Amino acid sequence: MTRIVIQNLGKSIEVNGFSKTILKAVQEEGIDWMHACGGKGRCTTCKAIVLEGEANLEPLTAAELRYQKQGLLRAGERLACQAVVTGDVTVRVPEESKLPHLLYMD
C-alpha cells in the first residue's frame, strides 16, 4: 500500500497498486484537484510540488519534459496527471493551482 500526503490540504490517501497517477488517486478519494485539460498532459494546471518521495514517482513523461524545457515546470514539480506513484510521496498544491472552494493550510 502506498500513501500520498497532500501537505497543504491536510489529506492523506492510501493507493493500492502502482499504476495510478497522483490525479487519478486523489480523484478516486473525492478530492478536487485542478486539471483544465482533463488530465491529458496538455496543460500545467494540475501541477504538484513534490516535497518528499520524488524517487517514488515514475520518470518524467514526454509532456513533462516538454514543459520543463519551456520553463513551465520547475525542478521538484510534476504534473499530477502524469506522475505515476510507485511509493509514498508528499506533495503540495502550488498557489496558482489552488481551487477557491477548498481550504488550504498555508
Beta strands, then each sheet from edge to edge (+ up, - down):
strand 1: 2-6
strand 2: 11-15
strand 3: 47-52
strand 4: 77-79
strand 5: 89-92
sheet 1: 2+ 1- 5- 3+ 4-
end
